[in-house]
Amino acid sequence: MGTLKINQGLVTLENAQQLTALCPFGAITYADGKLDITAACKMCKMCVRKGPKGVVEYIEDEAPQQGIDKTAWRGICVYVDHADGEIHRVTYELIGKAKELATVTGHPVYCLMLGCDLAKSARRLLHYGVDKIFVYEDEALRHFRVEPYTAAFYDFIGRIKPSSILVGATNLGRQLAPRVAARCRTGLTADCTVLEMKENTDLVQIRPAFGGNIMAQIISPNVRPQFCTVRYKVFSEPPMQEAESGEIVPMTVAGDALTSAIEILSVAERPREEDISEADVIVAIGRGAMSDANRQMAQELADALGGTLACTRPLVEGGILDARHQIGLSGRTVKPKFILCLGISGAVQFAAGMKQADCIVAVNTDPHAPIFDVAHYAVVGDVNEILPRLLNYVKEGASHV
């Protein structure tokens, strides 16, 4: 971290006005011949990069010397998110990413499983090329309760000392990872979209910030382990290997560490809801296609294609569609085989949630719309004219428009 320093001797009325106009957060004020930075500052450093040279400087704080021995921390661990023996697909995606990161440092790839009756699920992971699967099986871990899960996770970290830990940003992962990171007195970067590894084992964690307007690169050079959570459908799932490799290592926690103040009386299964993250085909609508008629036709088109209807944030905020249908940084991340974007400008928040799709087709009247920067096929035209024709051709089974 660092601080911004203003060199008052270089401040003039002209460059002060320039700086106050430049700050996107209105955090720079000028009064009585003095320039000041208020608490509204978000440390974007725009004033340093694009402001008058030398007037504002960024002073990097001296990194605390904690004496961390990085060689004592070895391995990249993936937490295995599962329910009733079914492993969440984000786990496989993280295993693939962990193996890629491990090629930089030569570290082993671990998996951590907590729960009961895990033999079959753990064995399945041996087909994905991990080196070791550490399994904590105990009746106290049958259902998720944050205290015993944290205790087992913390026990694993203390004994195995993995350098980096990847957790899926699921409902469970978002509860567990921060708790364990706090117990370890280390940081956690949430909802990462890019992960890179340095040769010195520092994990570069990249995530959108300020509403997706910038990409923040975060590292934790003075603490171990390094924690991050990653959304489903951000990385690619590796192929399943026919042969098994690696080993399963049973683990136990000594004493009464797995006790909990929470008693689970019963468990009721909630009806499964439609999840656009799982869809192979998506028809997405934005402001340019939000009329009742277009929305109805888009739904019909999605049904005809065997897909799902999705939308951008304005349609959710307007109460037109449920939040479960929203794609983007504040919605769901999707990776379909095909996505049709109708009347969507392509703001960075939306694009970040779908740009990994195999095939992106976009329809927009503006030839310079940002959506065309990520689309594989661009159709410049009016959705009100194109959508009805497209729906008719699909219903008729035409091979071309």
C-alpha positions, 0 to 999 in steps of 0.5 A: 500500500502507499500514499499520495503526496501533494507538492504544494509548491508546484500547485497553481490555479490552472493545474489545480483546476485540471486535477479536480476535473480529472479525479473520477471520484471528486476526491481532490479539492482546491481552496485558499490556494491549497490542494487537498485529497479527501477520504473519497479517494480510491487510490486509482492514481489517475492524478499521478498518471495523467495529472500535471507532472510532479504535483501529485506523487505516489509514495509506496509504503515500505513493505513490512518484513515478516520474515516469511520463509516461502520455501517452507510453503509448498503446493497449490491446493484446491478446496473440493466443493461437494454435496451428497457425493456430487462434486461441484464443477468449479472444483475441476476448473480450479484443478485445471488452473492449479496444474497450470500454475504449478508448472511455473514453480514445480509445486505439487497440486493438492485437493482438500475434501471435508465431509463424510462417505467421501471414498467414491468422490475422492477416487474420482479426483484421481482421474484429474492428475492431482498429486495428493487428495487430503480427506477429512472424514468425520460425522461432525463434517457430514453437513456444512457448519462453519466452525468444524469446517474451519477447524479441519481446514486450519489443521490441514494448512498447519500440517501441509503448508500449501503456498496457495489455496483456490476455493470456488466462489460458491455459497459454501466457499464464500462463507468458508474461505474468509473464515479460514483466511482470517484464522491464518491471518492472511488475505483473500482476494474474492471473485478472481477472473485471472490467476498467474504465478511468479517463480518465487511462488507469489500468486498474482490474483487479478479481479475487476474493481470499481464496477469493472472499470479497472483490473486490480492485480493483488499479491501477498508477498509477505504472508502464506498461504495465499487465498483466493475465490474464483467463480464458476465458468471462469476457467476451463475444465480439464479432460478426465484421464482414464488412468488414476494418478496420485494418492488419497491421504486420510486426515484426522483432527485431534481433540474436540476441534470439530465441535460446534455451537450449531445443531442441525435438526433436519435438512430439507432439499430445496427445489432445483432452480434454473441456473444460466451458468449451466446453459449451453445455449443462451439468448440474452437481451439488453436495453435495445430489446427490452420491450414486452414483444421483444422479450416474448420473442426472445423467450420463444427463440431460446425455447426453440433453440433449447436454451435459456433466456438471460439479460443485462443488469438494467432489466433486473433493476427495472423488475423485468427479469429476475436476478437469476437471469443476469449475466455479468460481474454482479450477476452470473458468469456463463460459458455457453457453447452459443450466446446470442446478444440482442440489443446489448451494448457490451459494457465491461461488466456484462462482457466479463461475464460471458466473453469465454463463450465458444460462439458469440453472436451480437445484434446492435444498431451501433457498429461501434458498440463494445459488444462487437469487440468480443463477438465472433459474429456481428450483425449491425441492425435493428433488433425489432426487425431482425429478431422476428425474422430470426425466430421465424427461420428457427421455427421453420428449421431453415439452415440459413437466414 
